[in-house]
């Protein structure tokens, strides 16, 4: 079914078409939100709110751009104005993040059977936490252009700026992140002393990693084995894969729509 026809059926009240439309975008929107917010619960809540905004404003989609582009723009407008996250209040700068990385709790070594899984959790969580130190405009530009690989023309459209400004924000974000990784990350630069495996006990002690409720490592839906070298900035972030949500977002939306009698009509 053509995109325009699917949207038309949604506006006519066809629930199956609406479910199909939601399914086509919810994974992308959740991954955008998780990378932007870091916290899984925040990302799931944000994704639900974004999808509600898309459903209730569906009549405003004029078809001049692809539906995914329009949906991303709705999502980004919501995320940019999202309340300050807990991690943003802790890591107010790259300097504060560097101080945190320099702090260890004994013992340094961790040799339990789940070491590889927790190391992956640390690696993913750490590199995404770095994004919280960027300002929000730089962060969204990096996620859209550097991770999702959306070109500057479309990136500018969904972030409501010019292609030149979008490229400038992306370049700034890449430069800042590369400089920080080069100076501190042992994955990016082997001469650095920081190692994900050595931070497992510290992360467990301060509660950033909870074995029974991992944020990232055990919830990856797809993974790209043909990734770039981990010594490259893109390689570090492409290595994360695609995250899946624990929440049944479609079911939750159906419940909300039934309760509030939300109808996707213009």
C-alpha angles and dihedrals in degrees: 000000000000116000093241091050091050092052090047091054090049090054089051089059100259103157095193091056090048091052090049090051092050092048090053093060110022097088092050093047093047092051090049091050095045093051091046098045101027094207114098097213091049089049094050092048091047092049091053092049092047092051090050090052090050093049096047093045097041092116088065092064102103099184095240089120132028115282092241090055091052091046091051090052091053089049095049093048088054096045096047090058095041116129116268109280124229091246092052089055091051100042101044093160142005087258091060090047091051090052090052092051090053091057118089133177118213135283099052097190122072117191106169122130092257093057095113092050094048092045088055090049090052093047094050095041093047097051092046091047088058088064089063088067091062118084111258096256092052091044095053091045090053094047093047099040104024102036106022091036095223111164122248095253094057091035090057091049095052094043093045098238139099123282088245093054092044091053090047092053091046092049091049092050093048092049094049094046094045092051092050095046091046090054101041116013119092092196093055096038117022092204089070115093097219113107127178092224091057092055098056096094091045092051092047092048095052094041099243088121120042115187094212094048112035118184100210124352101071095039104065114129100187132012130197111222092183093069130147120265113287088234088072124079094234090046092056092055099035087056091071095077123200118319123220125213124238091211125087092230096177092053091048091050091050089052092050093046091050092049097044095032091232110181122190095226133124 
